[in-house]
Amino acid sequence: MTKEQALKLLILIESVYTNCTFKDETVQQWFSFCSEMDYEKVMEKLKNHIRKSPFPPAIADIVVFSFEENQFQDTLQEWIHEGRERIGWQHNSTKRVTLPDWLIEYSTRKSI
């Protein structure tokens, strides 16, 4: 987001919330935070905030950061699949084994 777009946001906030005025330091902070945000998404959140709240928004109320694509979701799905396979293999390999006939008479249980 550019400084002009951030300024449009602040002007909209001041025009809607008449008791809200921004100091120079506050405007500078908004500029620094808004430089990393997407203008359209922030404007959409601001409009929703205006519809719902009688109070001016804090930066946290309207912040929308863009995210980078990563492979974590694919990696997580692979881990889940491998874990299910491992659990299935362990489950199949730990089935109860019946005792031989000669050991049954000495055991209190009929299978292990």
Backbone bond lengths (Angstrom), bond angles and torsions (degrees), N, CA, C in turn:
res aa  C-N    CA-C-N  psi(-1)  N-CA   C-N-CA  omega(-1)  CA-C   N-CA-C  phi
1 M - - - 1.436 - - 1.532 108.02 -
2 T 1.304 115.63 139.46 1.459 120.19 179.62 1.526 110.35 -87.79
3 K 1.319 115.51 169.67 1.471 119.53 178.53 1.521 111.19 -65.36
4 E 1.320 116.86 -34.60 1.471 119.99 178.40 1.526 110.98 -63.83
5 Q 1.321 115.94 -41.33 1.469 119.48 178.59 1.525 110.74 -68.00
6 A 1.323 116.84 -39.62 1.463 119.73 177.19 1.523 110.35 -64.02
7 L 1.322 116.42 -37.93 1.458 120.51 178.03 1.527 110.90 -64.31
8 K 1.333 117.07 -37.68 1.468 120.88 176.23 1.534 110.30 -60.99
9 L 1.322 116.67 -40.66 1.472 120.26 177.75 1.528 110.65 -61.12
10 L 1.333 115.75 -47.13 1.464 119.29 -177.71 1.524 111.42 -66.21
11 I 1.320 116.79 -37.99 1.479 120.01 177.16 1.525 110.30 -64.24
12 L 1.317 117.06 -41.46 1.469 120.21 177.30 1.521 110.92 -62.17
13 I 1.325 116.86 -43.66 1.470 120.28 179.09 1.518 110.72 -62.22
14 E 1.325 117.57 -44.60 1.469 120.69 179.86 1.523 112.12 -66.96
15 S 1.333 117.16 -33.38 1.464 118.67 -179.50 1.524 112.23 -74.92
16 V 1.329 116.91 -32.89 1.469 120.35 -179.82 1.521 110.62 -80.15
17 Y 1.327 115.97 -44.41 1.465 121.12 -178.87 1.533 107.41 -103.36
18 T 1.324 115.91 95.51 1.474 121.20 -171.31 1.524 113.19 -65.52
19 N 1.317 118.08 -25.28 1.466 120.00 -179.93 1.528 112.45 -84.39
20 C 1.302 116.51 -1.04 1.467 121.02 -176.77 1.524 110.20 -99.09
21 T 1.318 116.65 120.77 1.468 121.90 172.43 1.526 107.65 -130.88
22 F 1.299 115.78 142.37 1.456 121.02 -176.65 1.518 111.09 -102.09
23 K 1.318 116.00 136.49 1.457 121.92 174.76 1.531 108.36 -82.60
24 D 1.319 116.47 165.91 1.460 121.26 -179.44 1.530 111.78 -59.55
25 E 1.330 116.69 -40.61 1.464 119.93 -179.68 1.530 110.83 -64.57
26 T 1.328 115.65 -39.06 1.457 120.58 -179.92 1.525 110.36 -66.16
27 V 1.320 116.42 -41.15 1.464 120.58 178.90 1.520 110.05 -63.09
28 Q 1.319 117.01 -42.15 1.463 120.38 178.17 1.530 111.41 -62.48
29 Q 1.329 116.51 -40.49 1.467 119.75 177.63 1.527 111.17 -64.09
30 W 1.322 116.64 -42.08 1.461 120.01 177.86 1.526 109.87 -62.30
31 F 1.327 117.70 -41.39 1.468 120.38 178.19 1.513 111.04 -59.25
32 S 1.320 116.60 -44.63 1.468 119.59 -177.74 1.530 111.60 -66.91
33 F 1.326 117.40 -38.21 1.466 119.77 179.17 1.526 111.48 -74.51
34 C 1.308 116.39 -39.91 1.463 120.30 -175.13 1.524 112.76 -71.86
35 S 1.305 118.27 -19.24 1.466 119.96 -179.15 1.528 111.79 -62.57
36 E 1.315 117.81 -22.55 1.458 122.14 -178.42 1.531 113.06 -96.67
37 M 1.333 117.71 0.74 1.465 120.75 -173.13 1.530 111.73 -106.87
38 D 1.325 114.04 163.47 1.458 122.40 176.55 1.534 108.71 -91.07
39 Y 1.330 117.08 123.13 1.464 122.30 -172.75 1.529 112.25 -60.92
40 E 1.331 117.59 -47.63 1.470 120.20 -175.20 1.531 111.54 -63.25
41 K 1.320 115.91 -41.96 1.469 119.11 -179.32 1.523 111.48 -68.76
42 V 1.334 116.98 -38.29 1.467 120.14 178.17 1.523 110.09 -66.92
43 M 1.333 117.11 -41.54 1.467 120.40 178.95 1.525 110.42 -62.88
44 E 1.315 117.21 -38.22 1.463 120.74 178.02 1.532 110.79 -64.01
45 K 1.341 116.58 -44.47 1.467 119.49 178.18 1.523 111.50 -66.19
46 L 1.330 116.85 -36.20 1.458 120.26 178.09 1.528 110.58 -64.71
47 K 1.307 117.56 -43.29 1.466 120.54 178.53 1.530 111.03 -62.74
48 N 1.325 116.83 -40.60 1.464 119.76 176.54 1.523 110.84 -64.39
49 H 1.323 116.89 -39.38 1.460 120.73 178.38 1.530 110.64 -64.05
50 I 1.321 116.20 -41.97 1.471 120.43 179.56 1.522 110.40 -61.80
51 R 1.328 117.09 -39.79 1.469 120.54 179.39 1.522 112.56 -65.14
52 K 1.335 116.34 -33.26 1.457 120.25 -171.50 1.521 115.28 -99.16
53 S 1.322 118.06 -26.73 1.459 119.24 -169.93 1.528 112.37 -121.96
54 P 1.322 116.47 136.85 1.467 119.76 175.57 1.533 112.03 -82.64
55 F 1.324 118.05 -0.88 1.459 122.10 -177.05 1.521 110.49 -110.40
56 P 1.313 117.90 147.57 1.466 119.97 179.28 1.533 110.67 -65.36
57 P 1.325 116.61 149.14 1.469 119.36 -176.32 1.519 111.94 -80.04
58 A 1.295 114.35 149.42 1.460 120.50 167.20 1.530 106.43 -87.79
59 I 1.303 116.32 167.78 1.468 119.16 179.06 1.523 110.18 -58.12
60 A 1.311 117.03 -38.69 1.470 120.86 -178.56 1.525 112.60 -63.66
61 D 1.322 117.35 -23.88 1.465 120.46 -179.01 1.519 112.73 -74.47
62 I 1.325 117.44 -27.07 1.458 119.45 -174.27 1.526 113.57 -122.28
63 V 1.302 117.69 5.70 1.463 120.87 -176.44 1.531 111.54 -67.08
64 V 1.332 115.84 136.90 1.455 122.75 174.39 1.524 106.86 -143.13
65 F 1.314 116.26 108.36 1.459 120.33 178.19 1.517 108.98 -96.77
66 S 1.305 116.14 142.18 1.455 119.19 174.22 1.518 108.19 -77.07
67 F 1.301 116.90 148.98 1.450 120.49 -178.02 1.521 109.30 -117.64
68 E 1.307 114.64 153.23 1.454 120.65 178.23 1.522 109.25 -90.46
69 E 1.308 114.62 143.76 1.456 119.27 175.38 1.521 108.56 -69.20
70 N 1.306 115.77 136.55 1.452 119.29 174.46 1.520 108.94 -137.61
71 Q 1.293 115.24 172.69 1.451 121.34 -175.87 1.526 112.40 -96.40
72 F 1.324 117.64 12.15 1.457 119.84 -174.73 1.522 112.39 -61.61
73 Q 1.318 117.10 -41.71 1.466 119.82 -178.05 1.525 110.79 -62.47
74 D 1.338 116.83 -41.26 1.464 119.87 178.25 1.523 110.60 -65.75
75 T 1.329 115.86 -42.60 1.466 120.04 179.45 1.517 110.68 -63.04
76 L 1.317 117.12 -41.81 1.460 121.50 178.70 1.525 111.05 -61.02
77 Q 1.325 117.30 -43.32 1.459 120.61 179.19 1.528 111.16 -63.81
78 E 1.344 116.95 -38.04 1.463 120.00 176.57 1.528 110.51 -63.41
79 W 1.320 116.93 -43.37 1.464 120.81 179.30 1.523 111.48 -61.57
80 I 1.317 115.86 -43.04 1.468 120.31 179.20 1.522 109.88 -61.83
81 H 1.332 116.77 -44.97 1.465 121.27 -179.69 1.527 110.70 -62.69
82 E 1.339 116.76 -45.69 1.465 120.37 178.73 1.528 111.18 -62.90
83 G 1.314 117.12 -39.89 1.464 120.70 178.59 1.508 111.78 -63.97
84 R 1.324 117.21 -40.91 1.467 120.42 178.39 1.521 111.01 -65.05
85 E 1.329 115.92 -40.73 1.467 118.97 177.08 1.521 110.83 -62.85
86 R 1.328 116.42 -43.54 1.470 120.74 -179.10 1.529 110.74 -63.74
87 I 1.320 116.07 -42.93 1.463 119.74 179.32 1.526 109.81 -64.55
88 G 1.333 117.34 -41.57 1.462 120.68 178.42 1.511 111.55 -63.43
89 W 1.334 117.48 -40.37 1.463 121.28 178.69 1.519 110.32 -66.07
90 Q 1.327 117.65 -43.34 1.461 120.40 179.64 1.523 110.79 -66.07
91 H 1.313 116.43 -37.76 1.461 120.47 179.64 1.530 110.24 -63.96
92 N 1.318 116.80 -43.05 1.469 120.55 -179.47 1.522 111.61 -69.07
93 S 1.340 117.22 -33.26 1.460 119.28 -176.57 1.525 112.62 -82.95
94 T 1.311 118.96 -11.60 1.466 121.01 -177.91 1.525 112.14 -107.17
95 K 1.306 116.02 24.93 1.464 117.72 177.06 1.522 108.96 -66.95
96 R 1.291 115.70 154.13 1.472 120.70 -178.55 1.515 110.69 -64.90
97 V 1.279 113.42 136.96 1.458 120.62 178.46 1.526 107.38 -103.88
98 T 1.317 116.23 131.65 1.462 118.68 179.20 1.525 109.21 -74.98
99 L 1.289 114.66 147.64 1.461 120.47 -179.55 1.529 110.25 -81.16
100 P 1.309 116.31 150.10 1.476 117.98 174.27 1.533 110.01 -65.26
101 D 1.317 114.70 156.56 1.461 120.10 -176.87 1.524 113.00 -57.55
102 W 1.323 116.88 -40.36 1.464 119.88 -176.96 1.520 112.12 -67.33
103 L 1.379 118.19 -24.51 1.458 121.66 -178.70 1.529 111.72 -91.19
104 I 1.314 117.47 -19.70 1.459 121.31 -177.75 1.523 111.37 -61.64
105 E 1.316 117.49 -39.71 1.461 119.63 -176.61 1.528 112.64 -68.17
106 Y 1.335 117.89 -22.11 1.467 121.08 179.13 1.531 112.84 -96.82
107 S 1.312 118.11 -9.23 1.462 121.85 -175.32 1.520 110.66 -101.00
108 T 1.329 116.27 148.95 1.460 119.96 176.08 1.526 110.63 -83.70
109 R 1.325 116.14 -21.27 1.463 119.79 177.51 1.516 109.61 -107.45
110 K 1.313 116.16 152.17 1.451 120.89 -177.91 1.530 112.70 -89.98
111 S 1.347 117.49 -15.80 1.463 120.78 176.78 1.519 108.64 -149.87
112 I 1.319 116.02 162.26 1.474 121.06 -178.08 1.503 108.93 -97.50
